[in-house]
Amino acid sequence: MQRWQHLFRSRRPRDVMVALVIAGPAAVGLLTGLHRVAPTPTPAAFAAISALCAIVLALWRRESDWAATVVACATFALTDLPYPIYVMTYSLTRRRRWPLASVGMALLLVWPAHQALFEPITGAGSLFEFEPSVPANDLNGLVYWALAAVAPFVMGLAKNSLEEALAEREWHAVQSAQRQQRLRESTLRERSLTERARLASMMHDGVGHHVSVMVTTAGAISVDPAATEAIKQRCELIADVGREAIKQLGEVLDVLSTPDADGGAATFGAADIEDLVQDYRSLGVDVSWQVDESAGTCDPIIGDLCYRIVRESLTNVLRHAGEPSADVRLTCADGGVRLTVTSPLPPRDRPSLPGTGRGLRLLAEEAALAGGSLTAEPIKEETRFVLRADLPRRGDGDPVRRSAS
């Protein structure tokens, strides 16, 4: 099928087809004796005029519209063959040459008014005779010729409409391909950003927290009365280097930090918070931990988010709190999970460790994506800092992103 379609898209096969459309009926007219009712005096003139018309229309119908139309009309007048006008009407309609197309249709409607044109052939000597029921010179004949005249015009319009529809469909296909290409490029960029976010999350959750613990421990040793002056100086040096490392870590995270769109698989759960609390207790943080038994049945992604909120809160206690203490509560209420972390505010005259300032903000974004909320602010008395997270027991279908800071 594609081979035939490609064949008829080229110009030469279509020119040959046009010549055959005109020459074929002329040959049939010679064999059946139809040429006897035509104005041409001899069969040779009938054949010559038909052949010349077939050649001219095959070669000139595109470049010389007027000349080809004149030849088609003259051939119809001399041979009574309407097929050249059919070809020109279709060709002109395809190229939207409406005046010339109207000329051909008008001639087919006016010229057959002559009664001689409609006389059926009944003489002997032809291969087959026209039936007497063929329309002749009355109203039926006019209807017959009117349909024959309009048919090529309608076919040309239908072909134009089909090509316009195909062109529009191809245009939409191109637009769709471009959209798909942009989508693939966007997906690749998103994957790249996701990888950067994963690296930033690993650096913050791993390096950042461990450096904070290291600096806090070095500071605690430096104020220990039992430590010698050399040990105190070295611990202060460790603390200074750790603070500088945290500062540089923040600069790196500024470049890498982008929220992870995939969320990733949950690494921790609500049951792991107990071990996290024990780790911070060993660092000297007085942590009070209370949890409902039903809280352990929450969605793994929600449990992972709770774990990371508690870890971020306890790290902030080490960095900023006046007293290394915190009250952590995980309860179930109204079909959801509420996590509350309360800690004392730092004294105004005490310098605290620098932070990147992104941890709680990105955790709040993750809580919102999960269908909940997270707030962190001092209470009215301004003596304690309260973090409160209200989360659904089950995710709402949107992936919870890993914090990138």
TORVEX-334805 format. One line per 8 residues: number of its first residue (from 1); their letters; for each residue y, z, x of C-alpha. Coordinates in nm, 2 decimals. Layout:
residues N
NUM> a> Y/Z/X | ...
This chain:
residues 405
1> mqrwqhlf> 0.00/0.00/0.00 | 0.24/0.08/0.28 | 0.16/-0.24/0.45 | 0.25/-0.44/0.13 | 0.57/-0.23/0.09 | 0.67/-0.31/0.44 | 0.59/-0.68/0.39 | 0.82/-0.71/0.09
9> rsrrprdv> 1.10/-0.51/0.26 | 1.15/-0.79/0.51 | 1.36/-1.10/0.42 | 1.13/-1.39/0.49 | 0.84/-1.29/0.25 | 1.10/-1.23/-0.03 | 1.25/-1.58/0.03 | 0.91/-1.73/0.01
17> mvalviag> 0.85/-1.54/-0.32 | 1.18/-1.67/-0.47 | 1.08/-2.03/-0.38 | 0.74/-1.99/-0.54 | 0.90/-1.84/-0.86 | 1.10/-2.15/-0.90 | 0.86/-2.42/-0.77 | 0.55/-2.27/-0.95
25> paavgllt> 0.68/-2.33/-1.31 | 0.81/-2.67/-1.21 | 0.47/-2.77/-1.09 | 0.32/-2.64/-1.42 | 0.59/-2.85/-1.61 | 0.48/-3.16/-1.43 | 0.11/-3.10/-1.50 | 0.17/-3.02/-1.87
33> glhrvapt> 0.42/-3.29/-1.94 | 0.71/-3.05/-2.00 | 0.92/-3.27/-1.78 | 0.92/-3.54/-2.05 | 1.16/-3.34/-2.27 | 1.40/-3.26/-1.98 | 1.71/-3.47/-1.91 | 1.57/-3.59/-1.58
41> ptpaafaa> 1.46/-3.96/-1.61 | 1.15/-3.95/-1.39 | 0.89/-3.69/-1.28 | 1.00/-3.75/-0.92 | 1.36/-3.65/-1.00 | 1.23/-3.35/-1.18 | 1.02/-3.24/-0.88 | 1.30/-3.32/-0.63
49> isalcaiv> 1.56/-3.12/-0.82 | 1.32/-2.82/-0.86 | 1.22/-2.83/-0.49 | 1.59/-2.85/-0.38 | 1.68/-2.55/-0.61 | 1.39/-2.35/-0.47 | 1.50/-2.41/-0.11 | 1.87/-2.34/-0.18
57> lalwrres> 1.81/-2.02/-0.38 | 1.57/-1.89/-0.12 | 1.82/-1.94/0.16 | 2.16/-1.91/0.01 | 2.14/-1.66/-0.28 | 2.27/-1.38/-0.06 | 2.54/-1.54/0.15 | 2.66/-1.81/-0.09
65> dwaatvva> 2.66/-1.65/-0.43 | 2.88/-1.91/-0.61 | 2.70/-2.21/-0.46 | 2.36/-2.07/-0.54 | 2.47/-1.99/-0.90 | 2.60/-2.34/-0.95 | 2.27/-2.49/-0.82 | 2.07/-2.26/-1.05
73> catfaltd> 2.28/-2.35/-1.36 | 2.27/-2.73/-1.27 | 1.89/-2.71/-1.23 | 1.86/-2.54/-1.57 | 2.07/-2.81/-1.73 | 1.87/-3.10/-1.57 | 1.52/-2.96/-1.59 | 1.52/-2.70/-1.87
81> lpypiyvm> 1.38/-2.45/-1.62 | 1.54/-2.11/-1.67 | 1.37/-1.95/-1.37 | 1.64/-2.02/-1.11 | 1.89/-1.84/-1.34 | 1.64/-1.55/-1.37 | 1.63/-1.53/-0.99 | 2.01/-1.54/-0.95
89> tysltrrr> 2.08/-1.30/-1.23 | 1.84/-1.04/-1.07 | 1.98/-1.11/-0.72 | 2.34/-1.08/-0.84 | 2.27/-0.77/-1.04 | 2.11/-0.60/-0.73 | 2.43/-0.67/-0.54 | 2.65/-0.57/-0.83
97> rwplasvg> 2.82/-0.91/-0.86 | 2.88/-0.87/-1.23 | 3.10/-1.18/-1.31 | 2.84/-1.42/-1.16 | 2.55/-1.24/-1.33 | 2.73/-1.27/-1.66 | 2.77/-1.65/-1.61 | 2.40/-1.69/-1.57
105> malllvwp> 2.31/-1.49/-1.88 | 2.58/-1.67/-2.09 | 2.44/-2.01/-1.99 | 2.09/-1.90/-2.10 | 2.23/-1.79/-2.44 | 2.46/-2.09/-2.51 | 2.27/-2.39/-2.37 | 1.95/-2.34/-2.58
113> ahqalfep> 2.16/-2.39/-2.89 | 2.08/-2.76/-2.86 | 1.78/-2.83/-3.08 | 1.63/-3.08/-2.83 | 1.58/-2.80/-2.58 | 1.34/-2.61/-2.82 | 1.12/-2.90/-2.93 | 0.75/-2.81/-2.87
121> itgagslf> 0.54/-3.06/-2.68 | 0.27/-3.21/-2.89 | 0.19/-3.54/-2.71 | -0.14/-3.61/-2.55 | -0.22/-3.63/-2.18 | -0.12/-3.27/-2.08 | -0.36/-3.00/-1.95 | -0.28/-2.77/-2.23
129> efepsvpa> -0.05/-2.79/-2.54 | 0.22/-2.54/-2.65 | 0.12/-2.37/-2.97 | 0.34/-2.45/-3.27 | 0.41/-2.08/-3.32 | 0.63/-2.08/-3.00 | 1.00/-2.00/-3.12 | 1.20/-2.32/-3.15
137> ndlnglvy> 1.55/-2.36/-3.28 | 1.61/-2.09/-3.54 | 1.71/-1.72/-3.52 | 1.37/-1.63/-3.36 | 1.44/-1.88/-3.08 | 1.78/-1.72/-3.01 | 1.62/-1.38/-2.99 | 1.35/-1.50/-2.76
145> walaavap> 1.60/-1.65/-2.52 | 1.83/-1.35/-2.54 | 1.56/-1.12/-2.43 | 1.46/-1.37/-2.15 | 1.83/-1.38/-2.04 | 1.88/-1.00/-2.04 | 1.55/-0.91/-1.88 | 1.64/-1.00/-1.52
153> fvmglakn> 1.97/-0.81/-1.56 | 1.79/-0.50/-1.68 | 1.54/-0.52/-1.41 | 1.82/-0.54/-1.15 | 1.98/-0.24/-1.29 | 1.65/-0.05/-1.30 | 1.59/-0.14/-0.93 | 1.94/-0.02/-0.83
161> sleealae> 1.88/0.31/-1.02 | 1.55/0.35/-0.85 | 1.69/0.29/-0.50 | 1.98/0.53/-0.57 | 1.73/0.79/-0.68 | 1.52/0.73/-0.37 | 1.83/0.75/-0.15 | 1.94/1.07/-0.32
169> rewhavqs> 1.59/1.22/-0.27 | 1.59/1.12/0.10 | 1.93/1.27/0.13 | 1.81/1.60/-0.02 | 1.50/1.58/0.20 | 1.73/1.55/0.51 | 1.94/1.84/0.39 | 1.63/2.04/0.33
177> aqrqqrlr> 1.50/1.96/0.68 | 1.83/2.06/0.82 | 1.82/2.39/0.63 | 1.47/2.45/0.75 | 1.58/2.38/1.11 | 1.87/2.63/1.07 | 1.63/2.88/0.92 | 1.39/2.84/1.21
185> estlrers> 1.68/2.88/1.46 | 1.80/3.19/1.26 | 1.45/3.33/1.27 | 1.43/3.28/1.65 | 1.76/3.45/1.69 | 1.65/3.73/1.47 | 1.34/3.78/1.67 | 1.54/3.79/1.99
193> lterarla> 1.77/4.05/1.84 | 1.47/4.24/1.71 | 1.32/4.26/2.06 | 1.65/4.37/2.20 | 1.67/4.64/1.93 | 1.32/4.75/2.02 | 1.42/4.79/2.38 | 1.73/4.98/2.29
201> smmhdgvg> 1.53/5.21/2.06 | 1.28/5.28/2.33 | 1.56/5.36/2.58 | 1.74/5.59/2.33 | 1.43/5.76/2.19 | 1.26/5.80/2.52 | 1.51/5.79/2.81 | 1.80/5.94/2.62
209> hhvsvmvt> 1.62/6.24/2.48 | 1.44/6.32/2.81 | 1.76/6.29/3.01 | 1.93/6.52/2.76 | 1.65/6.78/2.80 | 1.67/6.74/3.18 | 2.05/6.81/3.18 | 2.02/7.10/2.95
217> tagaisvd> 1.74/7.26/3.16 | 1.94/7.21/3.48 | 2.25/7.37/3.32 | 2.04/7.66/3.21 | 1.91/7.71/3.56 | 2.26/7.69/3.71 | 2.37/7.99/3.50 | 2.06/8.20/3.57
225> paateaik> 2.16/8.51/3.77 | 1.84/8.50/3.97 | 1.93/8.15/4.11 | 2.07/8.12/4.45 | 2.40/7.94/4.52 | 2.22/7.64/4.67 | 2.00/7.61/4.36 | 2.30/7.64/4.14
233> qrceliad> 2.48/7.36/4.32 | 2.18/7.14/4.30 | 2.14/7.20/3.93 | 2.50/7.12/3.87 | 2.45/6.80/4.07 | 2.15/6.72/3.85 | 2.36/6.79/3.54 | 2.64/6.57/3.66
241> vgreaikq> 2.40/6.28/3.74 | 2.23/6.32/3.40 | 2.57/6.31/3.23 | 2.66/5.99/3.42 | 2.31/5.85/3.33 | 2.38/5.92/2.96 | 2.71/5.75/2.98 | 2.56/5.44/3.15
249> lgevldvl> 2.28/5.45/2.89 | 2.54/5.43/2.62 | 2.70/5.12/2.78 | 2.35/4.95/2.80 | 2.28/5.04/2.44 | 2.62/4.88/2.34 | 2.48/4.55/2.47 | 2.12/4.58/2.34
257> stpdadgg> 2.17/4.78/2.03 | 2.10/4.58/1.71 | 1.91/4.71/1.41 | 1.55/4.60/1.40 | 1.49/4.38/1.09 | 1.11/4.41/1.10 | 1.08/4.78/1.09 | 0.76/4.78/1.29
265> aatfgaad> 0.46/5.00/1.23 | 0.52/5.37/1.17 | 0.44/5.57/1.49 | 0.48/5.92/1.37 | 0.45/6.10/1.04 | 0.56/6.42/0.86 | 0.26/6.60/1.00 | 0.38/6.54/1.36
273> iedlvqdy> 0.71/6.73/1.30 | 0.53/7.06/1.37 | 0.44/6.94/1.72 | 0.79/6.82/1.77 | 0.93/7.16/1.67 | 0.69/7.34/1.91 | 0.82/7.11/2.20 | 1.18/7.21/2.13
281> rslgvdvs> 1.09/7.57/2.09 | 0.95/7.56/2.44 | 1.29/7.43/2.56 | 1.45/7.75/2.42 | 1.57/7.62/2.08 | 1.51/7.87/1.80 | 1.37/7.64/1.53 | 1.28/7.76/1.19
289> wqvdesag> 1.04/7.51/1.02 | 0.94/7.50/0.66 | 0.76/7.22/0.48 | 0.59/7.17/0.14 | 0.23/7.07/0.16 | 0.29/6.78/-0.08 | 0.54/6.63/0.17 | 0.25/6.51/0.39
297> tcdpiigd> 0.15/6.26/0.12 | 0.47/6.05/0.15 | 0.47/5.69/0.27 | 0.39/5.66/0.64 | 0.72/5.47/0.70 | 0.92/5.75/0.52 | 0.73/6.01/0.73 | 0.82/5.82/1.05
305> lcyrivre> 1.18/5.82/0.94 | 1.17/6.20/0.87 | 1.02/6.26/1.22 | 1.29/6.06/1.39 | 1.57/6.23/1.19 | 1.43/6.57/1.30 | 1.41/6.46/1.66 | 1.76/6.33/1.66
313> sltnvlrh> 1.89/6.65/1.50 | 1.71/6.88/1.75 | 1.84/6.67/2.04 | 2.19/6.70/1.91 | 2.14/7.08/1.88 | 2.05/7.08/2.25 | 2.36/6.87/2.33 | 2.63/7.02/2.11
321> agepsadv> 2.53/7.34/1.92 | 2.69/7.67/2.02 | 2.36/7.84/1.98 | 2.03/7.66/2.04 | 1.89/7.72/1.70 | 1.82/7.51/1.39 | 1.67/7.55/1.04 | 1.45/7.25/0.94
329> rltcadgg> 1.32/7.22/0.58 | 1.12/6.94/0.43 | 1.07/6.97/0.06 | 0.97/6.75/-0.24 | 1.20/6.74/-0.54 | 1.24/6.50/-0.83 | 0.98/6.26/-0.70 | 1.15/6.23/-0.36
337> vrltvtsp> 1.16/6.40/-0.02 | 1.46/6.61/0.10 | 1.50/6.69/0.46 | 1.76/6.95/0.56 | 1.85/7.05/0.92 | 2.11/7.32/0.97 | 2.25/7.43/1.30 | 2.56/7.62/1.43
345> lpprdrps> 2.87/7.43/1.53 | 2.96/7.43/1.90 | 3.25/7.65/2.02 | 3.58/7.46/2.05 | 3.62/7.57/2.42 | 3.28/7.47/2.53 | 3.22/7.11/2.66 | 2.92/6.94/2.52
353> lpgtgrgl> 2.70/6.67/2.66 | 2.82/6.32/2.58 | 2.64/6.12/2.32 | 2.61/5.75/2.23 | 2.73/5.82/1.88 | 2.48/5.58/1.72 | 2.18/5.78/1.65 | 2.28/5.94/1.31
361> rllaeeaa> 2.47/5.64/1.20 | 2.18/5.40/1.24 | 1.94/5.66/1.09 | 2.17/5.67/0.79 | 2.15/5.29/0.76 | 1.77/5.31/0.77 | 1.77/5.58/0.50 | 1.98/5.35/0.28
369> laggslta> 1.74/5.06/0.34 | 1.45/5.29/0.24 | 1.63/5.37/-0.09 | 1.77/5.71/0.00 | 2.07/5.86/0.18 | 2.16/6.06/0.48 | 2.47/6.28/0.53 | 2.57/6.49/0.83
377> epikeetr> 2.88/6.71/0.82 | 3.00/7.07/0.87 | 2.99/7.29/0.57 | 3.31/7.44/0.42 | 3.31/7.75/0.64 | 3.29/7.52/0.94 | 3.05/7.75/1.11 | 2.74/7.54/1.06
385> fvlradlp> 2.65/7.18/1.07 | 2.42/7.04/0.79 | 2.22/6.72/0.80 | 2.07/6.63/0.46 | 1.84/6.33/0.40 | 1.72/6.24/0.05 | 1.44/5.98/0.07 | 1.19/5.83/-0.18
393> rrgdgdpv> 0.83/5.94/-0.15 | 0.74/5.57/-0.14 | 0.93/5.28/0.02 | 1.11/5.04/-0.22 | 0.96/4.73/-0.06 | 1.23/4.67/0.21 | 1.12/4.74/0.56 | 1.28/5.05/0.72
401> rrsas> 1.43/4.95/1.05 | 1.37/5.13/1.37 | 1.68/5.30/1.50 | 1.82/5.10/1.79 | 2.04/5.39/1.93
